[in-house]
Amino acid sequence: MIRMAYKLYMRSQVLVCSEEGQDLVEYALVVAFIAFGATAGMKAFATGLNGAFKGVSSTLGNYIS
């Protein structure tokens, strides 16, 4: 039982000290920040585009009527 606990402890220490997965985590964070920024930017862009189409629709409606 002690030997198994020691092996588990040693494996956990290797994982904690290992820097191999660090790059993957950093890339994932960069992608998450880009996705968040794109989502926030698209919301503002969609609001402006919707306002532009409403203006065009209103103008065309006035010319038709």
MMTF fields as JSON, N, C-alpha, C and O atoms, coordinates in Angstrom:
{
  "mmtfVersion": "1.0.0",
  "mmtfProducer": "UNKNOWN",
  "numBonds": 259,
  "numAtoms": 260,
  "numGroups": 65,
  "numChains": 1,
  "numModels": 1,
  "chainsPerModel": [1],
  "groupsPerChain": [65],
  "chainIdList": ["A"],
  "bondAtomList": [4, 2, 8, 6, 12, 10, 16, 14, 20, 18, 24, 22, 28, 26, 32, 30, 36, 34, 40, 38, 44, 42, 48, 46, 52, 50, 56, 54, 60, 58, 64, 62, 68, 66, 72, 70, 76, 74, 80, 78, 84, 82, 88, 86, 92, 90, 96, 94, 100, 98, 104, 102, 108, 106, 112, 110, 116, 114, 120, 118, 124, 122, 128, 126, 132, 130, 136, 134, 140, 138, 144, 142, 148, 146, 152, 150, 156, 154, 160, 158, 164, 162, 168, 166, 172, 170, 176, 174, 180, 178, 184, 182, 188, 186, 192, 190, 196, 194, 200, 198, 204, 202, 208, 206, 212, 210, 216, 214, 220, 218, 224, 222, 228, 226, 232, 230, 236, 234, 240, 238, 244, 242, 248, 246, 252, 250, 256, 254],
  "bondOrderList": [1, 1, 1, 1, 1, 1, 1, 1, 1, 1, 1, 1, 1, 1, 1, 1, 1, 1, 1, 1, 1, 1, 1, 1, 1, 1, 1, 1, 1, 1, 1, 1, 1, 1, 1, 1, 1, 1, 1, 1, 1, 1, 1, 1, 1, 1, 1, 1, 1, 1, 1, 1, 1, 1, 1, 1, 1, 1, 1, 1, 1, 1, 1, 1],
  "groupList": [{"groupName": "MET", "atomNameList": ["N", "CA", "C", "O"], "elementList": ["N", "C", "C", "O"], "formalChargeList": [0, 0, 0, 0], "bondAtomList": [1, 0, 2, 1, 3, 2], "bondOrderList": [1, 1, 2], "singleLetterCode": "M", "chemCompType": "L-PEPTIDE LINKING"}, {"groupName": "ILE", "atomNameList": ["N", "CA", "C", "O"], "elementList": ["N", "C", "C", "O"], "formalChargeList": [0, 0, 0, 0], "bondAtomList": [1, 0, 2, 1, 3, 2], "bondOrderList": [1, 1, 2], "singleLetterCode": "I", "chemCompType": "L-PEPTIDE LINKING"}, {"groupName": "ARG", "atomNameList": ["N", "CA", "C", "O"], "elementList": ["N", "C", "C", "O"], "formalChargeList": [0, 0, 0, 0], "bondAtomList": [1, 0, 2, 1, 3, 2], "bondOrderList": [1, 1, 2], "singleLetterCode": "R", "chemCompType": "L-PEPTIDE LINKING"}, {"groupName": "ALA", "atomNameList": ["N", "CA", "C", "O"], "elementList": ["N", "C", "C", "O"], "formalChargeList": [0, 0, 0, 0], "bondAtomList": [1, 0, 2, 1, 3, 2], "bondOrderList": [1, 1, 2], "singleLetterCode": "A", "chemCompType": "L-PEPTIDE LINKING"}, {"groupName": "TYR", "atomNameList": ["N", "CA", "C", "O"], "elementList": ["N", "C", "C", "O"], "formalChargeList": [0, 0, 0, 0], "bondAtomList": [1, 0, 2, 1, 3, 2], "bondOrderList": [1, 1, 2], "singleLetterCode": "Y", "chemCompType": "L-PEPTIDE LINKING"}, {"groupName": "LYS", "atomNameList": ["N", "CA", "C", "O"], "elementList": ["N", "C", "C", "O"], "formalChargeList": [0, 0, 0, 0], "bondAtomList": [1, 0, 2, 1, 3, 2], "bondOrderList": [1, 1, 2], "singleLetterCode": "K", "chemCompType": "L-PEPTIDE LINKING"}, {"groupName": "LEU", "atomNameList": ["N", "CA", "C", "O"], "elementList": ["N", "C", "C", "O"], "formalChargeList": [0, 0, 0, 0], "bondAtomList": [1, 0, 2, 1, 3, 2], "bondOrderList": [1, 1, 2], "singleLetterCode": "L", "chemCompType": "L-PEPTIDE LINKING"}, {"groupName": "SER", "atomNameList": ["N", "CA", "C", "O"], "elementList": ["N", "C", "C", "O"], "formalChargeList": [0, 0, 0, 0], "bondAtomList": [1, 0, 2, 1, 3, 2], "bondOrderList": [1, 1, 2], "singleLetterCode": "S", "chemCompType": "L-PEPTIDE LINKING"}, {"groupName": "GLN", "atomNameList": ["N", "CA", "C", "O"], "elementList": ["N", "C", "C", "O"], "formalChargeList": [0, 0, 0, 0], "bondAtomList": [1, 0, 2, 1, 3, 2], "bondOrderList": [1, 1, 2], "singleLetterCode": "Q", "chemCompType": "L-PEPTIDE LINKING"}, {"groupName": "VAL", "atomNameList": ["N", "CA", "C", "O"], "elementList": ["N", "C", "C", "O"], "formalChargeList": [0, 0, 0, 0], "bondAtomList": [1, 0, 2, 1, 3, 2], "bondOrderList": [1, 1, 2], "singleLetterCode": "V", "chemCompType": "L-PEPTIDE LINKING"}, {"groupName": "CYS", "atomNameList": ["N", "CA", "C", "O"], "elementList": ["N", "C", "C", "O"], "formalChargeList": [0, 0, 0, 0], "bondAtomList": [1, 0, 2, 1, 3, 2], "bondOrderList": [1, 1, 2], "singleLetterCode": "C", "chemCompType": "L-PEPTIDE LINKING"}, {"groupName": "GLU", "atomNameList": ["N", "CA", "C", "O"], "elementList": ["N", "C", "C", "O"], "formalChargeList": [0, 0, 0, 0], "bondAtomList": [1, 0, 2, 1, 3, 2], "bondOrderList": [1, 1, 2], "singleLetterCode": "E", "chemCompType": "L-PEPTIDE LINKING"}, {"groupName": "GLY", "atomNameList": ["N", "CA", "C", "O"], "elementList": ["N", "C", "C", "O"], "formalChargeList": [0, 0, 0, 0], "bondAtomList": [1, 0, 2, 1, 3, 2], "bondOrderList": [1, 1, 2], "singleLetterCode": "G", "chemCompType": "PEPTIDE LINKING"}, {"groupName": "ASP", "atomNameList": ["N", "CA", "C", "O"], "elementList": ["N", "C", "C", "O"], "formalChargeList": [0, 0, 0, 0], "bondAtomList": [1, 0, 2, 1, 3, 2], "bondOrderList": [1, 1, 2], "singleLetterCode": "D", "chemCompType": "L-PEPTIDE LINKING"}, {"groupName": "PHE", "atomNameList": ["N", "CA", "C", "O"], "elementList": ["N", "C", "C", "O"], "formalChargeList": [0, 0, 0, 0], "bondAtomList": [1, 0, 2, 1, 3, 2], "bondOrderList": [1, 1, 2], "singleLetterCode": "F", "chemCompType": "L-PEPTIDE LINKING"}, {"groupName": "THR", "atomNameList": ["N", "CA", "C", "O"], "elementList": ["N", "C", "C", "O"], "formalChargeList": [0, 0, 0, 0], "bondAtomList": [1, 0, 2, 1, 3, 2], "bondOrderList": [1, 1, 2], "singleLetterCode": "T", "chemCompType": "L-PEPTIDE LINKING"}, {"groupName": "ASN", "atomNameList": ["N", "CA", "C", "O"], "elementList": ["N", "C", "C", "O"], "formalChargeList": [0, 0, 0, 0], "bondAtomList": [1, 0, 2, 1, 3, 2], "bondOrderList": [1, 1, 2], "singleLetterCode": "N", "chemCompType": "L-PEPTIDE LINKING"}],
  "groupTypeList": [0, 1, 2, 0, 3, 4, 5, 6, 4, 0, 2, 7, 8, 9, 6, 9, 10, 7, 11, 11, 12, 8, 13, 6, 9, 11, 4, 3, 6, 9, 9, 3, 14, 1, 3, 14, 12, 3, 15, 3, 12, 0, 5, 3, 14, 3, 15, 12, 6, 16, 12, 3, 14, 5, 12, 9, 7, 7, 15, 6, 12, 16, 4, 1, 7],
  "groupIdList": [1, 2, 3, 4, 5, 6, 7, 8, 9, 10, 11, 12, 13, 14, 15, 16, 17, 18, 19, 20, 21, 22, 23, 24, 25, 26, 27, 28, 29, 30, 31, 32, 33, 34, 35, 36, 37, 38, 39, 40, 41, 42, 43, 44, 45, 46, 47, 48, 49, 50, 51, 52, 53, 54, 55, 56, 57, 58, 59, 60, 61, 62, 63, 64, 65],
  "secStructList": [7, 2, 2, 2, 2, 2, 2, 2, 2, 2, 2, 2, 2, 2, 2, 2, 2, 7, 7, 6, 6, 2, 2, 2, 2, 2, 2, 2, 2, 2, 2, 2, 2, 2, 2, 2, 2, 2, 2, 2, 2, 2, 2, 2, 2, 2, 2, 2, 2, 2, 2, 2, 2, 2, 2, 2, 2, 2, 2, 2, 2, 2, 2, 2, 7],
  "xCoordList": [0.828, 0.0, 0.872, 0.581, 1.944, 2.832, 3.547, 3.756, 3.918, 4.602, 3.681, 4.129, 2.404, 1.445, 1.245, 1.169, 1.161, 1.017, 2.253, 2.143, 3.428, 4.667, 4.709, 5.125, 4.281, 4.233, 3.273, 3.576, 2.115, 1.14, 1.708, 1.513, 2.412, 3.039, 4.087, 4.149, 4.903, 5.958, 5.366, 5.876, 4.306, 3.661, 3.058, 3.136, 2.457, 1.876, 2.967, 2.759, 4.119, 5.227, 5.752, 6.102, 5.81, 6.248, 5.274, 5.696, 3.975, 2.985, 3.046, 2.893, 3.267, 3.331, 4.574, 4.51, 5.685, 6.945, 7.112, 7.959, 6.333, 6.45, 5.906, 4.874, 6.592, 6.16, 5.665, 5.435, 5.496, 5.083, 3.672, 3.422, 2.755, 1.376, 1.134, 0.033, 2.134, 1.967, 1.67, 0.841, 2.326, 2.083, 0.65, 0.023, 0.134, -1.235, -2.219, -3.184, -1.982, -2.861, -2.773, -3.791, -1.585, -1.428, -2.14, -2.803, -2.012, -2.711, -4.223, -4.95, -4.686, -6.121, -6.625, -7.716, -5.844, -6.243, -6.262, -7.16, -5.282, -5.256, -6.471, -7.117, -6.79, -7.964, -9.239, -10.143, -9.322, -10.514, -10.657, -11.764, -9.552, -9.621, -9.995, -10.767, -9.465, -9.814, -11.293, -11.981, -11.781, -13.194, -14.088, -15.122, -13.679, -14.466, -14.486, -15.535, -13.329, -13.263, -14.063, -14.739, -13.989, -14.754, -16.25, -17.018, -16.659, -18.077, -18.555, -19.623, -17.778, -18.149, -18.15, -19.03, -17.182, -17.126, -18.268, -18.816, -18.63, -19.739, -21.059, -21.936, -21.207, -22.436, -22.576, -23.652, -21.506, -21.55, -21.735, -22.484, -21.064, -21.189, -22.609, -23.155, -23.205, -24.566, -25.565, -26.524, -25.351, -26.246, -26.168, -27.201, -24.976, -24.812, -25.374, -26.006, -25.161, -25.677, -27.201, -27.841, -27.776, -29.231, -29.793, -30.818, -29.138, -29.578, -29.484, -30.355, -28.439, -28.293, -29.401, -29.978, -29.706, -30.783, -32.141, -32.99, -32.356, -33.613, -33.72, -34.798, -32.596, -32.601, -32.888, -33.668, -32.281, -32.535, -33.985, -34.64, -34.489, -35.873, -36.844, -37.829, -36.559, -37.416, -37.397, -38.446, -36.223, -36.097, -36.824, -37.547, -36.644, -37.341, -38.844, -39.612, -39.259, -40.703, -41.289, -42.421, -40.531, -41.024, -41.124, -42.057, -40.198, -40.23, -41.355, -41.945, -41.643, -42.706, -44.081, -44.977, -44.253, -45.571, -45.963, -47.047],
  "yCoordList": [-1.194, 0.0, 1.257, 2.226, 1.228, 2.387, 2.585, 3.713, 1.476, 1.567, 2.185, 2.988, 1.815, 2.369, 3.871, 4.657, 4.251, 5.661, 6.45, 7.587, 5.839, 6.5, 6.685, 7.738, 5.666, 5.779, 6.883, 7.667, 6.937, 7.98, 9.361, 10.306, 9.469, 10.736, 11.136, 12.299, 10.201, 10.505, 10.911, 11.827, 10.25, 10.623, 12.019, 12.793, 12.338, 13.672, 14.741, 15.835, 14.431, 15.387, 15.605, 16.727, 14.546, 14.669, 15.552, 16.402, 15.357, 16.169, 17.634, 18.527, 17.88, 19.254, 19.965, 21.136, 19.272, 19.876, 19.913, 20.648, 19.147, 19.082, 20.357, 20.874, 20.857, 22.065, 21.771, 22.698, 20.501, 20.14, 20.61, 21.068, 20.51, 20.903, 22.386, 22.868, 23.11, 24.538, 25.307, 26.218, 24.963, 25.649, 25.465, 26.4, 24.265, 23.985, 24.84, 25.36, 24.986, 25.812, 27.274, 27.964, 27.744, 29.133, 29.372, 30.396, 28.449, 28.589, 28.562, 29.307, 27.71, 27.639, 28.953, 29.406, 29.567, 30.859, 31.953, 32.795, 31.946, 32.941, 32.772, 33.756, 31.543, 31.283, 31.709, 32.263, 31.457, 31.853, 33.376, 33.892, 34.1, 35.564, 36.102, 37.055, 35.514, 35.95, 35.687, 36.536, 34.53, 34.201, 35.167, 35.612, 35.484, 36.427, 37.808, 38.449, 38.265, 39.568, 39.59, 40.575, 38.51, 38.441, 38.448, 39.085, 37.746, 37.726, 39.114, 39.555, 39.792, 41.145, 42.1, 42.955, 41.969, 42.825, 42.559, 43.491, 41.308, 40.968, 41.5, 41.876, 41.535, 42.076, 43.553, 43.995, 44.311, 45.731, 45.917, 46.797, 45.1, 45.188, 44.86, 45.522, 43.837, 43.439, 44.529, 44.763, 45.193, 46.278, 47.426, 47.965, 47.805, 48.865, 48.482, 49.307, 47.257, 46.789, 46.748, 47.096, 46.33, 46.31, 47.728, 47.943, 48.683, 50.081, 50.607, 51.354, 50.224, 50.658, 50.079, 50.792, 48.816, 48.212, 48.814, 48.958, 49.163, 49.827, 51.184, 51.587, 51.887, 53.181, 53.039, 53.815, 52.074, 51.827, 51.415, 51.879, 50.552, 50.106, 51.273, 51.375, 52.142, 53.3, 54.224, 54.713, 54.473, 55.35, 54.761, 55.474, 53.476, 52.834, 52.849, 53.032, 52.659, 52.7, 54.066, 54.166, 55.13, 56.482, 56.744, 57.42, 56.234, 56.442, 55.64, 56.081, 54.485, 53.651, 54.216, 54.189, 54.721, 55.21, 56.483, 56.995],
  "zCoordList": [0.0, 0.0, 0.0, -0.702, 0.795, 0.866, -0.461, -0.907, -1.081, -2.377, -3.435, -4.253, -3.42, -4.368, -4.121, -5.065, -2.864, -2.519, -2.947, -3.407, -2.794, -3.205, -4.718, -5.199, -5.477, -6.935, -7.365, -8.265, -6.716, -7.027, -6.719, -7.482, -5.594, -5.234, -6.259, -6.657, -6.687, -7.662, -9.005, -9.649, -9.436, -10.699, -10.613, -11.567, -9.473, -9.316, -9.322, -9.845, -8.747, -8.754, -10.168, -10.534, -10.96, -12.355, -13.126, -13.911, -12.909, -13.607, -13.185, -14.018, -11.909, -11.409, -11.935, -12.308, -11.965, -12.39, -13.904, -14.414, -14.614, -16.07, -16.7, -16.271, -17.707, -18.404, -19.81, -20.587, -20.153, -21.5, -21.82, -22.934, -20.886, -21.129, -20.957, -21.223, -20.521, -20.261, -21.541, -21.529, -22.643, -23.91, -24.362, -24.859, -24.19, -24.597, -23.803, -24.364, -22.524, -21.688, -22.118, -22.177, -22.414, -22.853, -24.173, -24.34, -25.109, -26.391, -26.201, -26.857, -25.312, -25.038, -24.449, -24.795, -23.564, -23.002, -24.06, -24.066, -24.95, -26.032, -26.925, -27.286, -27.284, -28.13, -27.413, -28.038, -26.116, -25.358, -25.325, -25.479, -25.127, -25.127, -26.5, -26.597, -27.552, -28.907, -29.175, -29.742, -28.775, -28.972, -28.187, -28.685, -26.962, -26.16, -26.81, -26.879, -27.285, -27.949, -29.239, -29.539, -30.0, -31.246, -30.965, -31.685, -29.927, -29.569, -29.156, -29.578, -28.345, -27.918, -29.104, -29.205, -29.999, -31.178, -32.136, -32.725, -32.297, -33.194, -32.66, -33.438, -31.361, -30.769, -31.123, -31.526, -30.976, -31.312, -32.814, -33.24, -33.62, -35.073, -35.52, -36.402, -34.912, -35.269, -34.904, -35.64, -33.782, -33.388, -34.387, -34.784, -34.795, -35.782, -37.131, -37.792, -37.554, -38.833, -38.823, -39.816, -37.716, -37.588, -37.691, -38.339, -37.066, -37.161, -38.584, -39.029, -39.296, -40.692, -41.554, -42.375, -41.386, -42.176, -41.831, -42.711, -40.576, -40.199, -40.874, -41.312, -40.956, -41.637, -43.117, -43.669, -43.766, -45.191, -45.389, -46.323, -44.523, -44.624, -44.467, -45.197, -43.518, -43.297, -44.501, -44.919, -45.065, -46.234, -47.428, -48.124, -47.676, -48.791, -48.572, -49.516, -47.343, -47.031, -47.315, -47.787, -47.034, -47.318, -48.805, -49.238, -49.606, -51.052, -51.704, -52.69, -51.164, -51.749, -51.426, -52.269, -50.225, -49.798, -50.412, -50.133]
}
